[in-house]
Structures are given as C-alpha cells and as structure tokens.
Amino acid sequence: MNRRNTTYGPMTTAIHAGEDPDPTTGASAPAIHMSSTFVSQDVSGFSAHDLTPDSPYAYARWANPTTTMLEAKIAAMQGTEDCLATASGMAAASAIFFTFLSAGDHAVISDVSYAGVGELARDTLPRLGIEVSMVNMSDLNAVAAAIRPNTRLVHSESPVNPIIRLTDLAAVSKLAHDGGAIHSTDATFASPLGMDTGVLGIDLVMHSTTKYVGGHGDAVGGAVAGRSDLIRRMRLEASIHHGGILSPFNAWLIARGASTLPLRMKAHAAGAQAVAEWLETHPAVTRVIYPGLKSHPQHDLAQRQMTNCSGMLSFQVGDAATGQRIAQQMIDRFEVIHYAVSLGHHRSLMFWMETEGLMQTSFRLTGAAAEDYRAYAGDGIFRLSVGLEDADDLITDLDRAL
Ligand SMILES: *Cc1c(COP(=O)(O)O)cnc(C)c1O
C-alpha cells in the first residue's frame, strides 16, 4: 500500500501501509529479509553519494526491504513524507543532533527529557563545539528568549519524560521557524497517534519504537519521521556514515506491533484514565498527573493538542523516604505490574524516580528550573506505564502495594 495514501482510516493504514502480498510467493504476511547485500542488475557507483531515492537495494546499511516496510508504515501513521528507522530511540536522537548541528551552531533543548537525551545534550554536544540552551519548553517566553542567530535546532519532548509536562508544540514550531531553526520533537510518550504533528508544524518527530510503536517489550528500535529532504540527509549521515541501523528482524517485530497501534492506544488511554481516576481517590496518593485528568495543570493544552492521552501517568506519595518504602512494597507485592524501566508495552511497568537523584545525574537543574521540575514531581514520582491488562486487575495490584 502506498505510503502517501491518505484516504484510508488509521486502523487500515496501520495494518497495510508499507506492506503488499509477496509478488513471488503470494505470502500475505511480510517477509523478514535477512540479507546484508543485494545482487545488482547493472554496473553502478560504490559510494552512497551515487544513490538516488529510486536506487535498487544495494547494502543493508543503506536500506533493507523489511526496514523500508516499517519506515513506510510509521511515515503513514505519522502523516509525514518519509521516515528513518534507527537502532534505538537514542540512535534517533543522535541522528537528529549529529545531522543538523555542527560546531558553532546552537540548539535549544528541553531541560527535562528522556535521561539519555538530556545527558547527550549536556555532555556530548558542548564537547563537539555545539552550544546548547536547556530550557523549560512549557515556558514559551523562555523558549523565545533562548533562540539566537545561530540556533539551528529546537528539540522538544511532549509529554516530557518522566514528569508528563506538556509543550505547546505549535507555538514552539512557530518560534523555531521564526528564528530560522527546525523543530524536532520526541513524541515517544504520545506515540505516532497521540498528536497531529503536521498541524503542529513539527519538522521531525522522533520515537523510541522500543515503546508504543513496537508495543510488546521485545525489540529495541527508534525512528524519525518528517519531510523527505530532511530524512534523506539523516539517512546519509546517521545510517550510512554513523551506522546506527535497525536490524531487519527488529524492524519486522516492530512493524508487527505497529499494525495494532490504533487499537492499543485506545486501550492504553482508557486504562490509564481509569487507573488515574482511582489513584486520585487513594488516601496514600498525594497527587496524580495524567493529561486526561482535569487536575493536570495543562489539561486545556492536552485537550487542544493530544488526540490520545496515552498510557503514561505519574503519581506522588509524599516525601522521598515514603516513596522509597512504597517502591519496595511494590517490588514485594505486585502480582501483575512489573517493577521495571521502559514503557509503552502491553505489560504495565512501574518505576520510582526520586527527584534529588535525578537532579544530580541526568537533569542537573538548579534555581527556578529545579522548582519548575518539583512543581510536577515533588520529591519523587512513580512513573506508571499502563499496559493492556484489565484496569480492575491493575487497580487491585496497586491497592495491594500502596
Ligand atoms: C526510551 C526513550 C528514549 C530512548 O529510546 P531507546 O530505544 O531506549 O534508545 C528516548 N526518548 C524517550 C521519551 C524515551 O522514553
């Protein structure tokens, strides 16, 4: 099915985009092409610079049919021209940073983000001569003030890991474009179906496909979806030169998961809403943050911007010592929920994230920025990725541990 066909609904698109019955065997399901090289029909050049978008498959670091199938599927779901699949979510982030930033450039990056992205931005980019401003992206004045003449990239995340704070993505796109920069966003928590990123003016949307897109906790991968000219540049730099490509086997697993993404996202959001509403009534819980709750500080923005509130929520139980104690109770008493990092799987996953520790390792925020973080996270949060189990069973499990 043609990747740019927009006449189909989201479920048909998720199932069929990128796929066609095998022309030789008639196989209805896509094949896994475990081939690193491809036999050539004509004498062609040896450099990636000789490739055009219509070039036949040559070598799997350039492209592989199974990976192409996944890329077409994600591009269709995200509503973008093209997509680059990468070895992991971090490979997707580095594909963006190392394709579009050079020494002397400046980037504005969310001051709270996936920890690995935050550490890459704080430690590696400055080492390479790239100036970075880490900014609270929910504060549009701060974003505007951070943009400089040499700003090439504004990188946001929404909802932001781990505190579920939102960014007004349309407004940040406008600020970035007015400043001559591109806007990339990490939409892993929202999934490709959580927001209409085209309407929001975002140039590049990245995902850790380890999370919702794959959805089953069995494959690590990443993707960046966006305009074909930008994706082409990333394919040359990030895949062909830096080499962080996705294996065809993982591409197949992730595409198989992606086929049911629309159904799964509806169920994740419904489960999270039920669990969040129950948590708000529990005496041990001091605060719940979920975009689908009226109590979310940016509930209006969530309603405007999010087409699915996803399965990610956070909640607090008081001070750090109480959090630590309850985390241990969860490890000891949970029967259904796994106490583990990661998210977006069919299995529910819980992890305790203490604020002071994260400030020292990943985020290193001080002053007002640290206070902004604490306004969403207090002394620490439980991050819950609500899976696809029956909400009543999750609630029973939580009640057992709180
Ligand atoms: C997990 C995650 C990443 C990193 O993805 P990997 O596949 O683990 O490399 C990046 N951003 C967000 C928001 C994530 O949750």
The ligand as an SDF file (V2000), in Angstrom:
LIG
                    3D

 15 15  0  0  0  0  0  0  0  0999 V2000
   13.1100    5.2400   25.8640 C   0  0  0  0  0  0  0  0  0  0  0  0
   13.1350    6.6230   25.3680 C   0  0  0  0  0  0  0  0  0  0  0  0
   14.1690    7.0780   24.5520 C   0  0  0  0  0  0  0  0  0  0  0  0
   15.3550    6.2100   24.1970 C   0  0  0  0  0  0  0  0  0  0  0  0
   14.9500    5.1100   23.4490 O   0  0  0  0  0  0  0  0  0  0  0  0
   15.7780    3.7250   23.3870 P   0  0  0  0  0  0  0  0  0  0  0  0
   15.0000    2.9260   22.4070 O   0  0  0  0  0  0  0  0  0  0  0  0
   15.7890    3.1540   24.7650 O   0  0  0  0  0  0  0  0  0  0  0  0
   17.1480    4.0810   22.9320 O   0  0  0  0  0  0  0  0  0  0  0  0
   14.1130    8.3780   24.0820 C   0  0  0  0  0  0  0  0  0  0  0  0
   13.1040    9.1950   24.4120 N   0  0  0  0  0  0  0  0  0  0  0  0
   12.0860    8.7990   25.2230 C   0  0  0  0  0  0  0  0  0  0  0  0
   10.9970    9.7600   25.5580 C   0  0  0  0  0  0  0  0  0  0  0  0
   12.0760    7.5030   25.7150 C   0  0  0  0  0  0  0  0  0  0  0  0
   11.0780    7.1180   26.5270 O   0  0  0  0  0  0  0  0  0  0  0  0
  1  2  1  0
  2  3  1  0
  2 14  2  0
  3  4  1  0
  3 10  2  0
  4  5  1  0
  5  6  1  0
  6  7  2  0
  6  8  1  0
  6  9  1  0
 10 11  1  0
 11 12  2  0
 12 13  1  0
 12 14  1  0
 14 15  1  0
M  END
$$$$
